[in-house]
Amino acid sequence: MTLLRSSAATRASLRSPRGRSRALTGISLGYFMVLLDMTVLSVAEPDLASSLDTSMAGLQWAIVGYPVAFAALLLSAGAAADRFGAERLFRAGITAFTLASLLSAFAPELWTLVLLRAISGVAAAASVPASMAMIAQLYPEPAARARAVSIWAAISGAAVAAGPIAGGALVGAAGWRSIFLVNVPIGLVVLALTLTGAVTCPRSDRRIDWPAQLAAAAVLALVTDTLIAAGSRAWGHVAWSSVGLGVSVLVFRHLERHSPAPVLNRALLRSGPVRAGLLAAAAVNFALAGGLFVLPLLLQQERHLDPLQTGLAFLPLTVPFSVNPPFTGKIVARVGPRRPILAGLALLVAGGAVLAGAVFADGGYPWLAVGLLMTGFGVSYALPALVTALVGAAPPGAAGAVGGLLNAVRQIGATLGVAIMGAAVAAGTGSALLISAAVCAIAWIGFARTRRDETAG
């Protein structure tokens, strides 16, 4: 009887505004921690490379180990949340993320760190889709849910702005290992706020094809490995990785063709507008993650900024992530998502070109700041509008599937951005930034053609 009364009291606490706010704060901080880990490491790259005596290829793997695992597992994470319970998966993911972060701070050598980063990516993939399901359970009323999602996005979006500055301050004070320790108290707070039993999500019998999921992860990892090896001109490594990639692609196609629960939603991928939107989302994260990888190397190794100065130098890029999304939301509500997406991609093209020009001309920081500002506004215009556009383009009943696919494709874009732009650094940082501009230009053309194609059809 005492246990029953305790459970009833917990449920009553959840129904109170204070109880729901407490749980929402914990869920939002969980996503904050996941996003912080994607940006805070950027300014630590030179210190990490020097400390672990690693090559450019090793440094790239230290960065992309996280998004490779994150992207691959996101494809099935939504189904896992439904099957095992979103609140269980969220808490398990946050626990694993916190522990992996703690161990990363004491990694003795590079490949231990890469492995721990991959574990963090798996934990992040478990947490993010589950967090949205928990919010839906906490706030079943549409208006209240919309307000809760806006709070969740605002708190988590602050991580992008805070990441480079926090990373710069921590690296300057205590070295690269300190940036992983900051996740530990955040993770403990998240667990304290969400371990009350306040959120209980329904479970289903959805199937997950784990062999196909593992084959998808192998495909993404081997694509990344091939690109990184090519950038290092390790042609023997490229050959073996390419063979492995070909085999993993064949295995994945076979498993998907015969799977009762395929990893990829083929109906979604047959939609032209969905494909164009996914290409645009991948291009946005390609430019963002690739820029966050190559620019700190330029600023610290060639411009001789210290880590904190490097973090502050990124403010023109990161501040728009915090201040612009509400404005973008109003524009999307007024004119639809198409024009903000095209405007955002155009700003990314122009921003990449300005950054490349500033590097080629050995220009001062003001020109870099202009390029960073254009890039920041480009990302903050395009991404919120892309969510609206893709959910609107999805077939009936597929909004959740397209959301999961969108997040996975964004992480794939981030992985390829680090791999390709990092490889291009050998030819110069300006060349790498021009690749970013070219990728966004291709995405702009692909998205601009969707209306023309629909009209023709």
DOLO-639270 format. One line per 8 residues: number of its first residue (from 1); their letters; for each residue x, y, z of C-alpha. Coordinates in steps of 0.02 Angstrom, whole numbers, plus 50000, padded with zeros to 5 digits. Each point is the difference from the previous one (the first is absolute). Example, Ala and Ser with C-alpha at 12.3 -4.5 7.8 and 13.67 -1.06 7.14 Angstrom:
! DOLO-639270
1> AS> 50615/49775/50390 ~ 50069/50172/49967
END
This chain:
! DOLO-639270
1> MTLLRSSA> 50000/50000/50000 ~ 50143/50119/50041 ~ 50076/49967/49828 ~ 49834/50032/49914 ~ 49977/50163/50094 ~ 50178/50052/49951 ~ 49965/49964/49816 ~ 49837/50096/50007
9> ATRASLRS> 50090/50147/50081 ~ 50132/49996/49863 ~ 49867/50002/49863 ~ 49912/50143/50086 ~ 50165/50093/50008 ~ 50020/49973/49814 ~ 49830/50074/49963 ~ 50045/50157/50097
17> PRGRSRAL> 50082/50141/49900 ~ 50152/49994/50112 ~ 50023/49812/49976 ~ 49986/50013/49812 ~ 50119/50148/49995 ~ 50127/49902/50103 ~ 49993/49853/49880 ~ 50006/50113/49847
25> TGISLGYF> 50154/50088/50069 ~ 50087/49832/50021 ~ 49954/49943/49825 ~ 50058/50165/49925 ~ 50166/49995/50094 ~ 50026/49824/49932 ~ 49989/50065/49822 ~ 50106/50150/50050
33> MVLLDMTV> 50137/49879/50053 ~ 49989/49901/49838 ~ 50016/50157/49892 ~ 50134/50076/50111 ~ 50109/49848/49969 ~ 49989/50032/49812 ~ 50070/50178/50010 ~ 50105/50011/50158
41> LSVAEPDL> 50138/49888/49930 ~ 50035/50109/49848 ~ 50113/50125/50087 ~ 50095/49859/50087 ~ 50063/49923/49837 ~ 50180/50068/50003 ~ 50023/49959/50185 ~ 49928/49826/49976
49> ASSLDTSM> 50108/49964/49848 ~ 50156/50058/50092 ~ 49959/49906/50160 ~ 49963/49834/49915 ~ 50131/50026/49863 ~ 49874/49962/49864 ~ 49990/50033/49813 ~ 49863/50095/49908
57> AGLQWAIV> 49914/49833/49965 ~ 50003/49955/50184 ~ 49933/50171/50048 ~ 49859/49979/49874 ~ 49951/49833/50077 ~ 50001/50077/50174 ~ 49870/50123/49935 ~ 49895/49888/49886
65> GYPVAFAA> 49993/49846/50113 ~ 49856/50087/50088 ~ 49890/50050/49850 ~ 50033/49836/49906 ~ 49923/49898/50141 ~ 49868/50133/50033 ~ 49942/50003/49819 ~ 49998/49812/49974
73> LLLSAGAA> 49901/49960/50158 ~ 49876/50143/49977 ~ 49924/49901/49856 ~ 49929/49873/50125 ~ 49999/50101/50160 ~ 49819/50054/49980 ~ 49944/49818/49985 ~ 50108/49954/50150
81> ADRFGAER> 49917/50137/50104 ~ 49829/49931/49954 ~ 50051/49821/50038 ~ 50094/50021/50164 ~ 49918/50158/50067 ~ 50061/50175/49963 ~ 50035/50045/50181 ~ 50104/49842/50028
89> LFRAGITA> 50101/50027/49841 ~ 50026/50185/50042 ~ 50067/49964/50174 ~ 50110/49857/49939 ~ 50068/50113/49864 ~ 50038/50143/50119 ~ 50084/49881/50123 ~ 50109/49925/49863
97> FTLASLLS> 50039/50173/49930 ~ 50054/50065/50170 ~ 50110/49849/50035 ~ 50079/50004/49826 ~ 50038/50186/50023 ~ 50084/49966/50167 ~ 50107/49862/49925 ~ 50042/50108/49848
105> AFAPELWT> 50083/50126/50115 ~ 50124/49864/50050 ~ 50025/49918/49829 ~ 50184/49946/49992 ~ 50014/50002/49811 ~ 49906/50047/49841 ~ 49904/49843/49957 ~ 49935/49979/50176
113> LVLLRAIS> 49931/50177/49983 ~ 49924/49959/49829 ~ 49914/49846/50074 ~ 49931/50100/50146 ~ 49940/50135/49879 ~ 49907/49867/49901 ~ 49919/49936/50161 ~ 49947/50179/50037
121> GVAAAASV> 49922/50007/49826 ~ 49901/49841/50033 ~ 49940/50073/50166 ~ 49951/50163/49915 ~ 49900/49905/49869 ~ 49906/49912/50140 ~ 49961/50164/50087 ~ 49944/50122/49865
129> PASMAMIA> 49847/49914/49922 ~ 49949/49939/50172 ~ 50002/50179/50066 ~ 49869/50053/49871 ~ 49889/49852/50046 ~ 50014/50048/50184 ~ 49949/50180/49962 ~ 49850/49936/49903
137> QLYPEPAA> 49950/49895/50150 ~ 50026/50144/50123 ~ 49902/50125/49895 ~ 49859/49914/49906 ~ 49911/50166/49964 ~ 50061/50070/49831 ~ 50022/50180/50059 ~ 50092/49951/50158
145> RARAVSIW> 50107/49878/49902 ~ 50049/50135/49875 ~ 50056/50113/50143 ~ 50097/49856/50079 ~ 50088/49960/49837 ~ 50049/50183/49980 ~ 50076/49999/50176 ~ 50090/49836/49961
153> AAISGAAV> 50069/50074/49838 ~ 50053/50163/50084 ~ 50094/49913/50142 ~ 50082/49875/49886 ~ 50039/50130/49868 ~ 50099/50098/50127 ~ 50125/49856/49997 ~ 50054/50045/49824
161> AAGPIAGG> 50036/50178/50053 ~ 50083/49950/50164 ~ 50105/49857/49932 ~ 50149/50090/49922 ~ 50012/50129/50140 ~ 49985/49871/50139 ~ 50122/49888/49910 ~ 50125/50141/49977
169> ALVGAAGW> 49992/50049/50183 ~ 50018/49820/50061 ~ 50142/49957/49882 ~ 50092/50159/50043 ~ 49984/49965/50186 ~ 50021/49811/50011 ~ 50028/49921/49829 ~ 49890/49900/49883
177> RSIFLVNV> 49955/49866/50128 ~ 49901/50126/50103 ~ 49870/50022/49863 ~ 49937/49823/50029 ~ 49990/50021/50189 ~ 49872/50140/49980 ~ 49873/49871/49939 ~ 50006/49904/50164
185> PIGLVVLA> 49909/50124/50114 ~ 49877/50041/49860 ~ 49960/49815/49978 ~ 49974/49976/50187 ~ 49880/50149/50004 ~ 49903/49929/49852 ~ 49982/49832/50087 ~ 49947/50083/50163
193> LTLTGAVT> 49864/50097/49909 ~ 49935/49851/49899 ~ 50026/49850/50114 ~ 49844/50036/50102 ~ 49887/49883/49902 ~ 49906/50155/49946 ~ 49999/49954/49815 ~ 49935/49830/49948
201> CPRSDRRI> 49984/49970/49813 ~ 49903/49858/49918 ~ 50093/49854/49923 ~ 49966/49910/49837 ~ 50055/49840/49913 ~ 50087/50090/49856 ~ 50136/49893/49924 ~ 50179/50058/49975
209> DWPAQLAA> 50111/49915/49872 ~ 50166/50008/50093 ~ 50105/49914/49864 ~ 49941/50128/49872 ~ 50031/50140/50125 ~ 50178/49939/50030 ~ 50028/49986/49812 ~ 49942/50182/49981
217> AAVLALVT> 50123/50053/50134 ~ 50139/49906/49910 ~ 49959/50088/49836 ~ 50011/50172/50080 ~ 50159/49959/50096 ~ 50087/49931/49845 ~ 49947/50149/49892 ~ 50078/50113/50131
225> DTLIAAGS> 50156/49894/50015 ~ 50025/49998/49811 ~ 49986/50189/49989 ~ 50117/50031/50146 ~ 50129/49877/49930 ~ 49988/50082/49829 ~ 50034/50169/50080 ~ 50156/49927/50080
233> RAWGHVAW> 50051/49921/49832 ~ 50007/49829/50081 ~ 49950/49913/49840 ~ 50022/49822/50065 ~ 49881/50043/50142 ~ 49881/50079/49874 ~ 49999/49838/49898 ~ 49960/49888/50148
241> SSVGLGVS> 49868/50120/50068 ~ 49919/50011/49829 ~ 49989/49811/49988 ~ 49923/49993/50174 ~ 49880/50138/49951 ~ 49943/49908/49844 ~ 49969/49840/50100 ~ 49906/50093/50138
249> VLVFRHLE> 49890/50087/49871 ~ 49954/49834/49920 ~ 49963/49922/50170 ~ 49894/50150/50052 ~ 49900/49996/49837 ~ 49968/49813/50019 ~ 49944/50017/50181 ~ 49890/50150/49962
257> RHSPAPVL> 49917/49911/49853 ~ 49948/49853/50109 ~ 49972/50092/50164 ~ 49826/50007/50081 ~ 50057/50160/50087 ~ 50117/50091/49879 ~ 50117/50134/50067 ~ 49959/50121/49858
265> NRALLRSG> 49822/50053/49959 ~ 50000/49974/49813 ~ 49830/50085/49977 ~ 50074/50161/50070 ~ 50153/49992/49888 ~ 49890/49984/49845 ~ 49933/50176/50033 ~ 50093/50133/49901
273> PVRAGLLA> 49968/50141/50125 ~ 50058/49889/50144 ~ 50161/49955/49908 ~ 50034/50183/49961 ~ 49969/50049/50181 ~ 50114/49863/50065 ~ 50138/50055/49880 ~ 49981/50179/50063
281> AAAVNFAL> 50007/49944/50182 ~ 50157/49898/49967 ~ 50080/50149/49913 ~ 49962/50117/50146 ~ 50083/49884/50125 ~ 50143/49965/49878 ~ 50040/50186/49999 ~ 49977/50024/50187
289> AGGLFVLP> 50099/49848/50061 ~ 50134/50017/49867 ~ 50025/50183/50041 ~ 50009/49963/50186 ~ 50136/49873/49962 ~ 50114/50098/49883 ~ 49983/50178/50066 ~ 50069/49969/50176
297> LLLQQERH> 50156/49926/49920 ~ 50019/50158/49896 ~ 49969/50118/50145 ~ 50115/49913/50123 ~ 50139/49932/49890 ~ 50012/50139/49869 ~ 49921/50152/50085 ~ 50072/49953/50171
305> LDPLQTGL> 49842/50027/50102 ~ 49988/49911/50168 ~ 49852/49882/50033 ~ 49892/50131/50087 ~ 50031/50128/49863 ~ 49953/49866/49873 ~ 49837/49965/50090 ~ 49959/50186/50005
313> AFLPLTVP> 50043/50015/49816 ~ 49858/49880/49962 ~ 49867/50112/50079 ~ 49942/50069/49830 ~ 49965/49820/49949 ~ 49916/49938/50158 ~ 49898/50148/50064 ~ 49874/49991/49856
321> FSVNPPFT> 49957/49823/50056 ~ 49932/50072/50161 ~ 49914/50158/49939 ~ 49939/49962/49824 ~ 49890/49842/50009 ~ 49846/50090/50074 ~ 50013/50129/49860 ~ 50016/49860/49872
329> GKIVARVG> 49847/49916/50074 ~ 49897/50157/49971 ~ 50062/50012/49820 ~ 49958/49817/49968 ~ 49826/50025/50073 ~ 49973/50149/49884 ~ 50077/49946/49834 ~ 50032/49814/50019
337> PRRPILAG> 50166/49908/50017 ~ 50062/50006/49819 ~ 50069/50178/49994 ~ 50089/49991/50170 ~ 50083/49837/49947 ~ 50061/50075/49836 ~ 50056/50159/50090 ~ 50093/49897/50131
345> LALLVAGG> 50090/49895/49869 ~ 50046/50157/49902 ~ 50074/50078/50157 ~ 50100/49841/50030 ~ 50068/50008/49822 ~ 50045/50183/50021 ~ 50071/49973/50175 ~ 50112/49858/49941
353> AVLAGAVF> 50061/50106/49854 ~ 50038/50150/50113 ~ 50093/49890/50124 ~ 50100/49920/49859 ~ 50040/50172/49927 ~ 50058/50063/50170 ~ 50116/49851/50017 ~ 50069/50010/49823
361> ADGGYPWL> 50030/50188/50018 ~ 50069/49980/50177 ~ 49870/50126/50054 ~ 49971/50057/50177 ~ 49872/49936/50123 ~ 49861/50122/49947 ~ 49983/49908/49834 ~ 49997/49833/50090
369> AVGLLMTG> 49867/50070/50116 ~ 49891/50050/49851 ~ 50013/49824/49928 ~ 49962/49922/50169 ~ 49850/50113/50025 ~ 49929/49955/49829 ~ 50027/49816/50038 ~ 49915/50015/50170
377> FGVSYALP> 49847/50085/49928 ~ 49998/49875/49856 ~ 49991/49852/50120 ~ 49871/50082/50113 ~ 49888/50044/49852 ~ 50012/49833/49912 ~ 49986/49869/50137 ~ 49837/50051/50087
385> ALVTALVG> 49918/50025/49829 ~ 50063/49830/49940 ~ 49914/49913/50147 ~ 49835/50081/49950 ~ 50025/49962/49816 ~ 50045/49817/50024 ~ 49860/49964/50123 ~ 49880/50083/49877
393> AAPPGAAG> 50067/49898/49854 ~ 49990/49834/50092 ~ 49859/49879/49957 ~ 49859/49986/50129 ~ 50058/49914/50159 ~ 50185/50016/49957 ~ 50044/50161/50093 ~ 50094/49906/50135
401> AVGGLLNA> 50097/49898/49872 ~ 50051/50152/49901 ~ 50056/50087/50160 ~ 50114/49854/50042 ~ 50067/49993/49823 ~ 50031/50189/50002 ~ 50105/49990/50159 ~ 50098/49852/49933
409> VRQIGATL> 50037/50087/49835 ~ 50056/50157/50092 ~ 50127/49898/50097 ~ 50057/49914/49840 ~ 50026/50172/49925 ~ 50102/50052/50152 ~ 50107/49844/49987 ~ 50035/50027/49815
417> GVAIMGAA> 50036/50184/50031 ~ 50139/49958/50123 ~ 50068/49859/49891 ~ 49999/50093/49833 ~ 50045/50175/50058 ~ 50131/49929/50117 ~ 50077/49906/49854 ~ 49998/50158/49894
425> VAAGTGSA> 50098/50097/50132 ~ 50159/49925/49923 ~ 49965/50112/49849 ~ 49962/50149/50114 ~ 49860/50055/50116 ~ 49930/50113/49864 ~ 49977/49850/49885 ~ 49907/49906/50137
433> LLISAAVC> 49882/50147/50025 ~ 49967/50011/49813 ~ 49945/49817/50005 ~ 49874/50049/50134 ~ 49932/50140/49891 ~ 49989/49881/49849 ~ 49904/49867/50098 ~ 49873/50130/50060
441> AIAWIGFA> 49983/50067/49822 ~ 49959/49825/49937 ~ 49870/49982/50139 ~ 49926/50170/49954 ~ 49980/49946/49818 ~ 49924/49833/50051 ~ 49874/50081/50117 ~ 49958/50141/49879
449> RTRRDETA> 49955/49872/49866 ~ 49871/49910/50107 ~ 49858/50123/49966 ~ 50042/50001/49814 ~ 49996/49810/49996 ~ 49836/49993/50097 ~ 49922/50127/49882 ~ 50060/49900/49850
457> G> 49926/49842/50077
END
